[in-house]
Amino acid sequence: MSNLNLHLISFDICPYVQRAMILLLEKNAEFQISYVDLANKPEWFLKVSPLGKVPVLQVDQTVLFESSVICEYIDETHGEVMHPSDPLVKAEHRAWMEYSSVLLGLIYGVSTAQDEDDLAAKRNDLSQKLSNLELTLKKGNGPFFGGSKFAMIDAFYAPVFRYFQAFAQWGDSSYLSEFPRLQSWEANVMRRSSVLKAVPQDYSEKLKNFLKNKNSVYARKLNLT
Ligand SMILES: N[C@@H](CCC(=O)N[C@@H](CS)C(=O)NCC(=O)O)C(=O)O
């Protein structure tokens, strides 16, 4: 266990921050957390974050950015390793972890599309990509992506599933309706304690306000406006 001080810089509904939060909670790591308003970035944050983005993890005086890098660092320095030991299986997990970032980009695209055509194209693409993911999930191999152990890849998919849960709460539960393996994986990931604690209690209200302000076609369809 590392003795260095960890300081996570967060924005309360950021999906990439959730990855780091889940790792820190899984590892029972001690850390401080600060929240910034990304619509009004404070000077101190702009000095610390090279890309002006969250998450940032300050490790004593060293600044780490990019959620994947932050998560790998936390994994290597705290507690039990959250990757499979076999190099090929680990590489496969990392490949599908990258894939989760593509899904997050598409979900953002769906929720902020400004016209019907763009919305339909993004939804189609997302659906196709979820179908690829469904096919890679091995039958009867749950509860998690790689089997019985909650691994880093499961932490990476939690923010994806959290969006689907929020959309379902607002009336659209279509995303995983044709994908039974994904549904089961989602349920198992989303009941994990670290995942439940990785966002503020008013997450859903905050996400709703964020989407409302985007005034997108999808926000109107969900009656968020
Ligand atoms: N690839 C980055 C993405 C981080 C990212 O896009 N964060 C968003 C918030 S969810 C951000 O800070 N946006 C502020 C901006 O782009 O100005 C990672 O994985 O950490």
The ligand as an ORCA input file, in Angstrom:
! r2SCAN-3c Opt
* xyz 0 1
  N     -10.124     10.659    -21.850
  C     -10.406     11.372    -20.638
  C     -11.763     12.018    -20.755
  C     -12.073     12.947    -19.574
  C     -13.203     13.910    -19.897
  O     -13.641     14.060    -21.051
  N     -13.707     14.577    -18.871
  C     -14.733     15.584    -19.081
  C     -15.813     15.509    -18.009
  S     -16.707     14.006    -18.037
  C     -14.113     16.967    -18.916
  O     -13.325     17.185    -18.025
  N     -14.524     17.905    -19.766
  C     -14.107     19.267    -19.637
  C     -13.678     19.863    -20.935
  O     -13.509     19.105    -21.905
  O     -13.492     21.075    -20.960
  C     -10.311     10.413    -19.446
  O     -10.531      9.210    -19.644
  O      -9.997     10.865    -18.326
*
